[in-house]
Amino acid sequence: MPWKFEQVAGPFEFTEGPVWDGSGVLFTDIPSSRILRYDPVTNRTEVVRTGTNEANGLCLDRNGDLYACEGAGRRVVRYRAGGGVDVLCDRFDSKRLNSPNDLIIDSLGRVWFSDPRYSGDLGDLELGHESVIRLDPLPAEKPGEVRWRPARMTYDTTKPNGLALSPDEKTLYVAQSHYGEGNKRELRAYPVMPGGTLGEHSVLHNFYPHRGIDGMTIDSEGNTVATAGWEVSGPGPMIYVFAPSGRVLETHPTPCKRPTNCTFGGPDLTDLYVTGDGCLYRAKTDRKGLARN
């Protein structure tokens, strides 16, 4: 049965980056540079942070610390509870990042992020590539210091967008979402090699010529749950559920014209929260989100 979505927050301007914090959903409103939080108990939404340099993707680590891709700031950061900001990365090979988009954190505490450029002034790009980059934590040389070593992970992406890791962290899923005639829109699976590099990718699904995946998450069975499609062409905006093989298990139409991202939440992680069209939506599902320990 199709999942039934209800709007629970908004409209704002352009919503993205939903993440369940244990009792509510944090999400970004990119143009206003705000992070908001929806409380399903009170059904209220409040602003929890401002001045985020158009933060897009969000992620929480095992300690509950909040990380973000600040697109306009061209950096990946960790927000301190008291209001401060730790800059994890703003350059690669001494060149400014493009516009960090989405990020995930693995069990080793490494931060993987996509670094495309979708809009704005393309003339100020310095890197010459749009890749997935991983930040490896380094031992601190003094108390409170934050040190990370960036490594380029993909050499064949042009517009990497959403990211996800399989439950065993042996596969990195990447949304290759390059719009325009002849450009690739694919769900890709990269094997994570024992040495930490990525092997050659396989294409699990080809969305061309329609809108591909923007954001995605993983359920408890290791399936990829993704936001894709739009009102312009193809089957329309919806949630896709992909088996690890790439087989389409389910599709669920969304009320928003261009869904941007999704995350599981609720007491048992069976609610799916979806951002899109400036709003936050929720659906009760028969699937359960992956709880990473």
N, C-alpha and C positions, 0 to 999 in steps of 0.2 A: 504494500500500500504506500502511496506517496506520503511523504512527511508533510504535516500541516504546520506552516510557519506563521508566527504572530510577531508583529512589531512590538518590541519592548522598550526601545529608546530611540530618540531622534524625532524629527530629522535635524541633523547637523549639516556640515558641509561635505566632507569626504571621509568616510569612516574606514578603518583598517585595523590590522594587528590584534585581533581579540586573543586574550589569554585568560584562562580560569585561575584565580588566585587561591582557591579553596572554598570561598564563599561568595564570590562575585566575579564579574567579568571586567577586566581592564581592556580598553580599546583606544585607538587614536582617532582624533579628528585632525587630519593632516594640515589643511590650509590655516586653521586657527592655532596650530602648534600647541595642542592640548592633549592630555591623556585623561580619559574619563573612566568612571567605574559604575557599572550597573549592579545594583543589589536586588536579587530576585525575591528576597524576603519582603523588603519595603516597596519594591517596584520603582525605586528612585534611582536617578543617575546624577552623579556629582563629579565636578572637576577635581582631579587629584594632583595634577601638575600642569603648569603652563610654561611657555618659553622653550619648547622642545625642538626648535629648528625643524619643524614639519616632520616630526618623528612618524615613521611608518610601522614596520614590524616590531613586535614586542616579544619578550621571552623572559621567563623566570628560571633561576637556577635552583639547585637543591636547597639553598639557604633562604630562598624566597626573595633574593635580590632581583631587581627589575633591570633588564637590558633592553636597549632600543637601537634601531637604525635611524639616525637623524639624517634624512635625505637632504635637506637644504644645508645642514651643517657639514655634510659630507664626512660623517664620522659614525663610529659605533661606540656607544657609551653604556655605563652602568650608573643608575640613579641611586644616590644615597637616601636613606630614609629621612634624614634631616634636611634634604634639599640640595645637597651638593651633587656634583657630577664627576665621575671618573671617565676619562677618555681612553678607551681601549685601543682605538686605531683611527687615524685620520689620513694616513699616508701609506703608500706601498712603493718601495724602491724610490723613496724620497719624493714621490709624486702624489698629489691629492687624489683621494678616492673620487669615484664618479658620483653616485648617489646611493649609498647603502639602502637596501630595500627590505629584505627579510632575513631572519636569523633563527638558529637553533643552537642548543647547547648539548653536547654529548656527555656520557657518563664520566669522561676524563676531565670535564670542565672546559673542553675546547669549544670555542665559539665559531660556528660556521655562518657566513653571511653572503648574500648575493649583492653584487655591486654593478647594476646596470645604470643607464640614464634614459629615462622615458620622456622627459619633457624639459623645458627650460633652454638655457643657452648651451648649445653643443660646442660652441667655440672655446669654452673654458675647460674642456676635458684635457687631462694631462696623461692619463695612463696608457691610452692606446689599445685597451682591451676591456671587455666587460665580463667579469669572471666570478666564480665562487671562490672566496678567500676564507682561510681558516686561521683563527688566532689561538696559538698554543700558550698557556700560562707558563711564565718563567718564575723561578724563585725570587722573592723580593730581596733586594740588597739592603733595604732599611725599612723599619716599621711603617706600615701604611702605604708602601709603594705599590703601584700597579704596573706590572711589566708583562707584555705580550709579544710573541713573535709571529708576524703574519706570514702565511705561505699561500701562494696561488695554487688552487686545486684543479680548476678546469682551464683548458686551453682551446675548447671548441664551442664555447657558449658566446652568444652575441647579446642576448637580453635575458639573463637568468633572473627568475622571479622567486616564486615560493620554493621553500626547501622543507624536506622531512627526512628523518632517519628511520629505517626499519627497526623493529624491536631489538634485534640482536646487533644493531649498528653496523652491519656488514654491507648495507646498501644505502646510498644517498640518493634520494629522489629530488630531481630538479625540474622545475617548470621552465622550459625554454620558450619564452613568450615574446617573440619578435614580430610585431605587426607590420603589415605592408606586403605588397605583391612579391611573392616568391620567398618570403622569409619563413623560418621554421617556427611552428607552434606545437611543441611536443611535451609529453611527460617522459622524462628520461630516468633511467636507473643506472647509477654508477656503482660498481663494486668497490668497496673500501678495502684496499689491500693491507696485508699484515704490516707493512712498513709505514702505513698511514697515507700513501698516495691513493689516487683513484685510477681504476682500470678503465677500459674502453666502455662507453655507455651502450645501452640498448634502448631502443625506442619502444615504450610500452603502449603509447597511444599518440596518434597524429591528429591534431585538431584542424589542420589547415583545410580550407582557407578561413575558418571561423576563429572566434576568440578562444584562446587556450586557457590554461590554468593560471590563475592569479595566486591564490594561496591554498594551502592544504594542511591536513593533519593526519594522524595515524590512529586507527581503532585498535582495540585489544586483540584482534585476530591478525593484525599486521596488514590490514587493507588500507589503502590510501583514500581519504575522503577529501575531495577537492572542489573548489569553486571555479566554474568555467562558463563560457557561453555568454551571449548577449542578445539584445532584442533586434540587432541588425540582420543577422543571418544565422543559418544553421538551426539546430533544434531548440535554441533559446537558452536563457540563463537557467542554470541548475547546479545541483550538487551531484557529482559523480562519485561512485564507490568503485575503486579498482582493486582487484586481487593483485598479489605480488607479481603474477604473470602478466599483468596488464589487461586481463579480461574485465570487461565492464559488468559488475555485479548488479548495480542499481543506478538509477537516475531519479532525482527528485527536483522538480521545477521550483524555483524560488520566486517570491513576489517582487524582488528587486531586479531591475533590468540588467545590472552588472555586478554580481556578487564578487566581493574582493578577497575575503578570507573567512576562515572558520576555525572553531575550536570546540571540543567537548567540555561540558561542565555539568553542574548540578551535583547533588549529594552522591549519586552513583555513576556520574560521568556519562549519562545516557541522553542528556540534552545537547543538541547541537546549536551553537550560537554562530550566526553568520552576519558579517558586515557587508554593506552595499547600499548605494544610493543615499549615503549620508545617515543611514539608520543601523540599528542592531536588531536582529531577528532571532527567534528561538523556535526550535521544533523538538518535540518529544520523539525519540527514535527507538528502534529495536536494536541499536548498536551501542557499544560502550567504548569510550575513549581509552587510549593507552595511558596507564599511569606509570610514569618513569620514576624509579626510586633513586 
